């Protein structure tokens, strides 16, 4: 949340690693003052998906094993 607040309010890109590299607020402030404003990463956007979403490789493997021999190994009775 701290990184997000710094990005929003100060318009400066900050990595989580920077918080730990610059151990005090004073050192972090010095680091942020040297960075240029307005150089933010692009925002994450959500895109609509179609009806058919392809399976991951792990899901394909489980489906294949189920079709081949059944999947009793993955059912836990308790």
BAVO-583826 format. One record per residue: residue number from 0; residue in one letter; x, y, z negated of N, C-alpha, C in turn. Coordinates in steps of 0.2 Angstrom, whole numbers, padded with zeros to 4 digits. Atoms other than C-alpha are relative to their C-alpha. Layout:
BAVO-583826
{NUM,"A",{X,Y,Z},{X,Y,Z},{X,Y,Z}}
...
This chain:
BAVO-583826
{0,"X",{0004,-0006,0000},{0000,0000,0000},{0004,0006,0000}}
{1,"X",{-0004,-0006,0001},{0014,0012,-0004},{0003,0002,0007}}
{2,"X",{-0003,-0001,-0007},{0022,0010,0014},{-0006,0003,0004}}
{3,"X",{0005,-0003,-0004},{0005,0013,0021},{-0002,0007,-0001}}
{4,"X",{0001,-0007,0002},{0002,0029,0011},{0006,0004,0003}}
{5,"X",{-0005,-0004,-0003},{0019,0035,0016},{0000,0002,0007}}
{6,"X",{0001,-0001,-0007},{0016,0032,0034},{-0006,0005,0002}}
{7,"X",{0006,-0005,-0002},{-0001,0041,0034},{0001,0007,-0002}}
{8,"X",{0000,-0007,0003},{0003,0056,0023},{0006,0003,0002}}
{9,"X",{-0006,-0003,-0002},{0021,0059,0028},{0001,0000,0008}}
{10,"X",{0000,0001,-0007},{0019,0053,0046},{0008,-0002,0002}}
{11,"X",{-0007,0003,-0001},{0036,0044,0045},{0000,-0008,-0001}}
{12,"X",{0000,0007,0000},{0039,0026,0048},{0005,-0003,-0005}}
{13,"X",{-0004,0003,0006},{0045,0016,0033},{-0001,-0007,0000}}
{14,"X",{0000,0007,0000},{0049,-0002,0032},{0000,-0002,-0008}}
{15,"X",{0000,0002,0007},{0046,-0012,0016},{0008,-0001,-0003}}
{16,"X",{-0007,0001,0002},{0065,-0016,0016},{0003,0006,-0003}}
{17,"X",{-0003,-0006,0002},{0069,0002,0014},{-0002,0002,-0007}}
{18,"X",{0002,-0001,0007},{0060,0002,-0003},{0005,-0003,-0004}}
{19,"X",{-0005,0004,0005},{0072,-0011,-0010},{0007,0003,0002}}
{20,"X",{-0007,-0002,-0001},{0088,-0004,-0001},{0001,0007,-0004}}
{21,"X",{-0001,-0007,0003},{0085,0014,-0008},{-0004,-0001,-0007}}
{22,"X",{0003,0002,0006},{0082,0009,-0026},{-0004,0005,-0004}}
{23,"X",{0004,-0005,0004},{0076,0025,-0033},{-0004,0005,0004}}
{24,"X",{0004,-0005,-0004},{0063,0038,-0028},{0004,0005,0003}}
{25,"X",{-0004,-0005,-0002},{0076,0051,-0026},{0004,-0002,0007}}
{26,"X",{-0004,0003,-0006},{0087,0040,-0014},{-0005,-0001,0006}}
{27,"X",{0005,0001,-0006},{0071,0035,-0004},{-0002,0007,0003}}
{28,"X",{0002,-0006,-0002},{0066,0053,-0003},{0005,0003,0005}}
{29,"X",{-0006,-0003,-0005},{0083,0058,0005},{0000,-0004,0006}}
{30,"X",{0000,0004,-0006},{0081,0044,0017},{-0006,0002,0004}}
{31,"X",{0006,-0002,-0004},{0064,0049,0022},{0000,0007,0003}}
{32,"X",{-0001,-0007,-0003},{0069,0068,0024},{0004,0000,0006}}
{33,"X",{-0005,0000,-0006},{0082,0063,0037},{-0004,-0003,0006}}
{34,"X",{0004,0003,-0006},{0069,0054,0048},{-0005,0005,0003}}
{35,"X",{0004,-0005,-0003},{0059,0063,0061},{-0007,-0002,-0001}}
{36,"X",{0008,0001,0001},{0040,0065,0059},{-0003,-0002,0007}}
{37,"X",{0004,0002,-0006},{0027,0058,0071},{0003,-0006,0004}}
{38,"X",{-0002,0006,-0004},{0037,0042,0076},{-0003,-0006,-0004}}
{39,"X",{0003,0005,0003},{0025,0030,0070},{-0001,-0006,0005}}
{40,"X",{0002,0006,-0004},{0022,0012,0076},{-0007,0001,0003}}
{41,"X",{0007,0000,-0003},{0006,0010,0087},{-0005,-0003,-0005}}
{42,"X",{0005,0003,0004},{-0010,0006,0077},{-0002,-0007,0003}}
{43,"X",{0003,0007,-0002},{-0016,-0012,0077},{-0007,0000,0002}}
{44,"X",{0006,0000,-0002},{-0031,-0014,0087},{-0003,-0007,0001}}
{45,"X",{0003,0006,0000},{-0044,-0028,0087},{-0003,-0001,0007}}
{46,"X",{0003,0001,-0007},{-0049,-0035,0104},{-0005,-0006,0000}}
{47,"X",{0005,0005,0000},{-0064,-0045,0108},{0002,-0006,0004}}
{48,"X",{-0002,0007,-0003},{-0061,-0064,0112},{-0006,-0003,0004}}
{49,"X",{0005,0003,-0004},{-0071,-0074,0124},{-0003,-0006,-0004}}
{50,"X",{0004,0006,0003},{-0082,-0089,0120},{0005,-0006,-0002}}
{51,"X",{-0004,0006,0001},{-0068,-0102,0122},{0007,0003,-0002}}
{52,"X",{-0007,-0002,0003},{-0052,-0099,0111},{0004,-0007,0000}}
{53,"X",{-0004,0006,0000},{-0038,-0112,0115},{0002,-0002,-0007}}
{54,"X",{-0003,0002,0006},{-0032,-0123,0102},{0007,0001,-0001}}
{55,"X",{-0007,-0001,0001},{-0015,-0121,0094},{0003,-0007,0001}}
{56,"X",{-0003,0007,-0001},{-0002,-0135,0097},{-0002,-0005,-0006}}
{57,"X",{0001,0005,0006},{-0005,-0142,0079},{-0007,-0002,0001}}
{58,"X",{0007,0002,-0001},{-0024,-0142,0082},{-0001,-0005,0006}}
{59,"X",{0000,0005,-0006},{-0021,-0151,0099},{0002,-0007,-0002}}
{60,"X",{-0003,0006,0003},{-0010,-0164,0090},{-0005,-0004,-0004}}
{61,"X",{0005,0003,0004},{-0023,-0167,0077},{-0006,-0003,0004}}
{62,"X",{0005,0003,-0004},{-0037,-0169,0090},{0002,-0006,0004}}
{63,"X",{-0002,0006,-0003},{-0027,-0181,0100},{0001,-0006,-0004}}
{64,"X",{0000,0006,0005},{-0023,-0192,0085},{-0006,-0002,-0002}}
{65,"X",{0007,0002,0002},{-0041,-0192,0080},{-0003,-0004,0006}}
{66,"X",{0003,0003,-0006},{-0046,-0197,0098},{0004,-0007,0001}}
{67,"X",{-0004,0007,-0001},{-0032,-0211,0099},{-0001,-0005,-0006}}
{68,"X",{0001,0005,0005},{-0034,-0219,0082},{-0004,0002,-0006}}
{69,"X",{0004,-0003,0005},{-0045,-0209,0071},{0004,0004,-0005}}
{70,"X",{-0004,-0005,0004},{-0040,-0197,0057},{-0002,-0002,-0007}}
{71,"X",{0001,0001,0007},{-0043,-0206,0041},{0005,0002,-0005}}
{72,"X",{-0006,-0002,0004},{-0026,-0201,0034},{-0001,0007,-0002}}
{73,"X",{0001,-0007,0002},{-0033,-0183,0033},{-0006,0001,-0004}}
{74,"X",{0006,0000,0004},{-0048,-0187,0023},{0002,-0002,-0007}}
{75,"X",{-0002,0002,0007},{-0045,-0186,0004},{-0007,-0001,-0004}}
{76,"X",{0007,0002,0003},{-0059,-0195,-0006},{-0001,0004,-0006}}
{77,"X",{0001,-0004,0007},{-0057,-0184,-0022},{0000,0007,0001}}
